[in-house]
Amino acid sequence: MDTAEGQRPAHIERPHLRRVLPQPVTNGEQKGLALRDPLMLAPQTMVIPIGMAQALQHFNGDWTIGEISTNLKAPPEAVEQLVAKLDELGLLWGPTAERLESELRERLDIDGVLPLRQSGTLGEDAEACTKVLRKWMEQCEDPEVEFEVAGLFTPRMDYESINDVYAGTYHAVTGAEIERVIILGNNQFGFGEGCIGTRLGVQSPMGRLDADSDFIDALVARLGDAFLRDELDHVADFGIEMQVPWIQYCLGSPRIIPVLIPDPLAQASSDEPLIETADFVEAARAVIAESPGRTLVIGTGDLSHIGPQFGEPRAIDEQRRFEAERTDRELLAAFAKGESDSFVSAVKWNANANRWSGVGVMACLLDIIRPTSVDLIDYHQHALDDQGAAMVASAGLALSV
């Protein structure tokens, strides 16, 4: 459909930028922003000058190219060239992005598995990956959890920086006979809302874990097709994939049920029907009860995100680290009580000021398992740089029925 001017397609005349992840990049003395597409629809990543970041705020579907040009005091042809490049890479809402999404769906349907990404840092093949995990497991002390573990809460940070947290947490289930694993991830970078499932498997350098099709069919029978509607959001997630090599090393090849869980502190913005977390929990508990064998539930996420990189005014010092740990341990204590409502209320009390990224996952984990005991296996603060600009905290927990 053309605009009133009849010169450009509507999605070009009023460009609306899809969600992108801007990442600073440097080339010599030149600084820019790489616009990373969470779905990686196009193989190329677009880099723009750092000064153009503000210009992208106008690409919200409300302004025409002419109006954007006037607002930015930029030549219309320069704005049009920028819009054309964004559209070429599928970074604008419109027919190009729809075509690229359709092509991605076709590739995923043929492969039956999500693309390999972050877990590839463990090595090029199964032998290299196994060698790394074996070393970390041997270096880590077994926490010797004294109950049968029904669920884990695990980090999703880079392996190298907190391998002891990963290893200690997975020690709690090593060698257990597990039929299937429900893996709960955060939908931090996707486009859908509500709880989102997938029929796709997940892979690591150690191979692939296939989805439990019978279990997922039973969930869809209870929840409807909306449960799978935004399946592509799983391409943008990395927390679930990062658990796969640990599962393969410690448990073998159980079937998996990957599910993205919404943040209970966020407001839904879409009018489309969505799967509420409470409905997913009810369905998951019912299907677990009907399914043979043992089901393990794993939730992924991180705790405090502090420092100027996350919007705080001052560089991180020892006092700020102490304050973050105190808040983290207070909220972990609330989680350990096993009641999701009181846990979420505790996070809401200060509006999640320390920016926990796993609140929805953790609450869902509690509601599915309804634990009688929760053990904190490890807690770690990891600085992302040497200047005090950013720090992320992680924890490993084990839950009993």
Stockholm file with secondary structure:
# STOCKHOLM 1.0

chainA/1-401         MDTAEGQRPAHIERPHLRRVLPQPVTNGEQKGLALRDPLMLAPQTMVIPIGMAQALQHFNGDWTIGEISTNLKAPPEAVEQLVAKLDELGLLWGPTAERLESELRERLDIDGVLPLRQSGTLGEDAEACTKVLRKWMEQCEDPEVEFEVAGLFTPRMDYESINDVYAGTYHAVTGAEIERVIILGNNQFGFGEGCIGTRLGVQSPMGRLDADSDFIDALVARLGDAFLRDELDHVADFGIEMQVPWIQYCLGSPRIIPVLIPDPLAQASSDEPLIETADFVEAARAVIAESPGRTLVIGTGDLSHIGPQFGEPRAIDEQRRFEAERTDRELLAAFAKGESDSFVSAVKWNANANRWSGVGVMACLLDIIRPTSVDLIDYHQHALDDQGAAMVASAGLALSV
#=GR chainA/1-401 SS CBCTTSSSBHHHHSCBBCCCEEEEEEETTEEEEEEECTTCCSSCCEEEEGGGTGGGGGTBTTSCHHHHHHHHTCCHHHHHHHHHHHHHTTCBSSHHHHHHHHHHHHHHHHHCBCCCCGGGGGCSSHHHHHHHHHHHHHHSCCCCCSSCEEEEEECCSCTGGGHHHHHHHHHTTTTCCCSEEEEEEECSSCSCCSCEECSCBEEETTEEECBCHHHHHHHHHHHCGGGTTTTTHHHHCCHHHHHHHHHHHHHCSCEEEEEEECCTTSCCCCCSCCCCHHHHHHHHHHHHHHSSSCEEEEEECCCCEESGGGTCSSCCCHHHHHHHHHHHHHHHHHHHTTCHHHHHHHHHHTTTTTCCSCHHHHHHHHHHHCCSCEEEEEEEEEESSSSSSCEEEEEEEEEEC
#=GC SS_cons         CBCTTSSSBHHHHSCBBCCCEEEEEEETTEEEEEEECTTCCSSCCEEEEGGGTGGGGGTBTTSCHHHHHHHHTCCHHHHHHHHHHHHHTTCBSSHHHHHHHHHHHHHHHHHCBCCCCGGGGGCSSHHHHHHHHHHHHHHSCCCCCSSCEEEEEECCSCTGGGHHHHHHHHHTTTTCCCSEEEEEEECSSCSCCSCEECSCBEEETTEEECBCHHHHHHHHHHHCGGGTTTTTHHHHCCHHHHHHHHHHHHHCSCEEEEEEECCTTSCCCCCSCCCCHHHHHHHHHHHHHHSSSCEEEEEECCCCEESGGGTCSSCCCHHHHHHHHHHHHHHHHHHHTTCHHHHHHHHHHTTTTTCCSCHHHHHHHHHHHCCSCEEEEEEEEEESSSSSSCEEEEEEEEEEC
//
